[in-house]
Amino acid sequence: MHKIYVNGATGKMGQAVLKIIEDNDEFAKDNLLNSDVVIDFSNPISTLQILNECVDNKKPLIIGTTGTNLADLVLVIAQS
C-alpha cells in the first residue's frame, strides 16, 4: 500500500486525487511524515512551504500547482 499526503486537498484537483486514493485499495491517505509521497495542488506560497517540509523530511513531491512564477520555479529546482 502506498501512503499519500495531498497538500491542497480542499480544492478541485485535491478532491479529485483524494477520491482516487479512497476508491483504490493500493493507496491510503496519510500525514506528511508517514507518507511515501506528497502531491501538491495548493497555491504557489503553500507549494514553497510544503517543498521545504518535503526536503527536510526526505519526501518525494509531485507539484501540480499552477500560477508559480520563475523565481518560485528556480527555488523548486534548487531544492531538488
N, C-alpha and C positions, 0 to 999 in steps of 0.2 A: 504494500500500500504506500502511495506517495502522499506525504503531508504537504499541504499548500496553504500559504498565507496570502490573502488578497488584500492589498492596500487600495483603498478607494472602493470598497465593497458596496457602498450605498448608491453609487452611480449606475447608469445603464449597463455599461460593459462589465463593471464589477459584479452586478447582479447576475448577468448572463454567465459569467465564469463560475460564480457560486452555484448556479443551477446545474451546470455541467458537473461540478465536483460532487454535489449532493446526489445527482442521478447516476453516478458511476461508482461502482464498488472498488475501483482501483485507486480512488482519490479520497482524501479526507481533509476538511479544512482544519487548520490549527493556528497557533500563535506563531509569531516570527521566530522565537528561539527554538521551537520544536519542529519547525517546518523543514522540508527538504528543498523547497524553492519558494521564492516570493514573486508574486505577479502584481504589478503596479498599474492601476488605471485611475490615478488620482488627478492631481494638478501639478504644475511644474515645481512649486515650492515644496509640496509634500514629497514629490519624487526625489528631490535632493536630500530631504531628511531621511527617507527610507533607504536611499543609496548609502548614506553614511552608516546607518544601522546594519545594513547587509554587509558592508565591508568590515565593520567591527566584529560581526558575528560569523563571518565567512559563509554567507548565504548567497546562492546564485539569485540574480534578479532579472526578471523579464519586465521591460518597461513598455507599456502601451499608451502612455500618457501623450497627449498632443499639446501643442502650444508652447513647447520649450524653445528657448532662443539659443543662439550659437554659443553664448557664454556658458549656459547650462550644459549643453552637449559636450563642450570641452571639459567641464568638470566630470561628467559621466565617464568620458574616455580616460581621463587622468586617473580615475579611481579603479578602472578595470584592470 
